[in-house]
């Protein structure tokens, strides 16, 4: 559930939305479990359900004139480690905030592929299966997304 929540959070940028969507995806997965291909890993199958819900959420949010929200201060506090007020803890928190800010500025597809690889630690093969694209495409999209994130972060550093 935690893995699904953080994946949804990265895709929609809203704590409440991520909670609702990850729970809804589990309900839908449970109802459709008999249609799951036994050759696939559960998360890659489940991810397609979660991804579709998240993309619909973002699309509907845009349609109702609510822009994609940046990760809120409340959400950042939930994500950040319970670090003490040491200089390392403060610096670490600032870096995390900048990374999330940079991720929120990326296009949806760029943000998604970084989350799958670097946050969810899926292999190239698992990402290719989840997104239904060739492994070479995964590698090139990931490279381009990381370059875009690097460009965004250079503004802040």
Phi, psi and omega per residue, in radians:
X1 nan -0.691 3.141
X2 -1.105 -0.745 3.134
X3 -1.083 -0.754 3.128
X4 -1.142 -0.727 3.139
X5 -1.041 -0.861 -3.086
X6 -1.196 -0.541 3.048
X7 -1.143 -0.838 3.126
X8 -1.109 -0.694 3.118
X9 -1.035 -0.750 3.110
X10 -1.135 -0.552 -3.117
X11 -1.446 -0.617 -3.068
X12 -1.908 -0.348 3.079
X13 1.288 0.272 -3.088
X14 -2.292 2.216 3.131
X15 -1.037 -0.901 -3.111
X16 -1.101 -0.754 3.115
X17 -1.081 -0.748 3.140
X18 -1.100 -0.725 3.110
X19 -1.079 -0.877 -3.113
X20 -1.094 -0.795 -3.064
X21 -1.211 -0.690 3.136
X22 -1.174 -0.647 3.092
X23 -1.193 -0.747 3.119
X24 -1.090 -0.673 3.119
X25 -1.121 -0.683 3.096
X26 -1.142 -0.686 3.099
X27 -1.084 -0.810 3.137
X28 -1.144 -0.674 3.110
X29 -1.121 -0.735 3.127
X30 -1.051 -0.758 -3.124
X31 -1.181 -0.471 -3.077
X32 -1.886 0.248 -3.042
X33 -1.020 -0.543 -3.141
X34 -1.221 -0.271 3.114
X35 -1.674 0.007 -3.137
X36 -1.245 2.357 3.083
X37 -1.299 2.083 -3.077
X38 -1.118 -0.289 3.129
X39 -1.379 -0.276 -3.093
X40 -1.670 2.681 3.023
X41 -1.286 2.574 -3.095
X42 -1.013 -0.821 -3.034
X43 -1.099 -0.682 -3.136
X44 -1.181 -0.610 3.064
X45 -1.209 -0.840 3.138
X46 -1.084 -0.660 -3.109
X47 -1.022 -0.664 3.136
X48 -1.092 -0.650 3.081
X49 -1.152 -0.855 -3.139
X50 -1.072 -0.781 -3.121
X51 -1.042 -0.819 3.138
X52 -1.059 -0.736 3.095
X53 -1.092 -0.749 -3.132
X54 -1.148 -0.770 3.126
X55 -1.105 -0.684 3.075
X56 -1.119 -0.708 3.126
X57 -1.067 -0.827 -3.137
X58 -1.126 -0.767 3.123
X59 -1.055 -0.811 -3.132
X60 -1.163 -0.602 3.098
X61 -1.117 -0.722 3.122
X62 -1.177 -0.674 -3.120
X63 -1.115 -0.559 -3.130
X64 -1.652 0.411 3.061
X65 1.081 0.417 3.031
X66 -1.862 1.933 -3.102
X67 -1.173 2.782 3.061
X68 -0.969 2.108 -3.074
X69 -1.451 2.529 3.052
X70 -1.301 2.792 3.120
X71 -1.065 2.187 -3.076
X72 -1.291 2.859 3.104
X73 -1.035 -0.691 3.101
X74 -1.050 -0.797 -3.138
X75 -1.135 -0.741 3.123
X76 -1.027 -0.707 3.125
X77 -1.115 -0.636 3.114
X78 -1.165 -0.638 -3.088
X79 -1.342 -0.654 -3.038
X80 -1.181 2.635 3.089
X81 -1.125 2.745 3.076
X82 -1.409 1.196 -3.085
X83 -1.480 2.630 3.090
X84 -1.383 2.940 -3.098
X85 -1.352 0.799 3.035
X86 -1.484 2.881 3.141
X87 -1.113 -0.598 3.093
X88 -1.143 -0.765 -3.130
X89 -1.092 -0.721 3.127
X90 -1.171 -0.785 3.134
X91 -1.101 -0.742 3.125
X92 -1.072 -0.749 3.126
X93 -1.108 -0.708 3.137
X94 -1.137 -0.711 3.129
X95 -1.132 -0.774 3.113
X96 -1.039 -0.741 3.141
X97 -1.093 -0.728 3.125
X98 -1.156 -0.693 3.120
X99 -1.109 -0.800 3.117
X100 -1.094 -0.684 3.111
X101 -1.088 -0.791 3.105
X102 -1.081 -0.745 3.111
X103 -1.063 -0.702 -3.127
X104 -1.175 -0.372 3.133
X105 -1.488 -0.199 3.140
X106 -1.336 2.839 3.013
X107 -1.187 2.733 -3.085
X108 -0.939 -0.827 -3.113
X109 -1.118 -0.648 3.110
X110 -1.173 -0.792 3.134
X111 -1.079 -0.747 -3.105
X112 -1.060 -0.804 -3.055
X113 -1.230 -0.584 3.067
X114 -1.174 -0.723 3.130
X115 -1.088 -0.784 -3.127
X116 -1.116 -0.731 -3.076
X117 -1.439 -0.896 -2.972
X118 -1.589 -0.445 3.127
X119 -1.744 -0.772 3.141
X120 -1.537 -0.225 3.087
X121 1.011 0.668 3.052
X122 -1.335 2.633 3.073
X123 -1.324 2.911 3.080
X124 -1.024 -0.701 -3.137
X125 -1.096 -0.763 -3.140
X126 -1.153 -0.675 3.106
X127 -1.151 -0.765 3.116
X128 -1.016 -0.725 3.129
X129 -1.180 -0.761 -3.109
X130 -1.143 -0.655 -3.098
X131 -1.684 -0.092 -3.127
X132 0.997 0.903 3.101
X133 -2.370 2.800 3.106
X134 -1.179 2.713 -3.130
X135 -1.052 -0.691 3.111
X136 -1.037 -0.644 3.102
X137 -1.184 -0.674 3.078
X138 -1.026 -0.833 -3.093
X139 -1.103 -0.761 -3.121
X140 -1.225 -0.694 3.110
X141 -1.130 -0.693 3.124
X142 -1.130 -0.757 3.110
X143 -1.036 -0.847 -3.123
X144 -1.131 -0.666 3.131
X145 -1.163 -0.730 3.115
X146 -1.143 -0.661 3.093
X147 -1.116 -0.751 3.131
X148 -1.114 -0.729 3.114
X149 -1.129 -0.731 3.108
X150 -1.016 -0.762 3.121
X151 -1.082 -0.746 3.126
X152 -1.109 -0.744 -3.077
X153 -1.259 -0.503 3.140
X154 -1.063 -0.491 3.097
X155 -1.092 -0.556 -3.021
X156 -1.656 -0.331 -3.050
X157 -1.738 nan nan
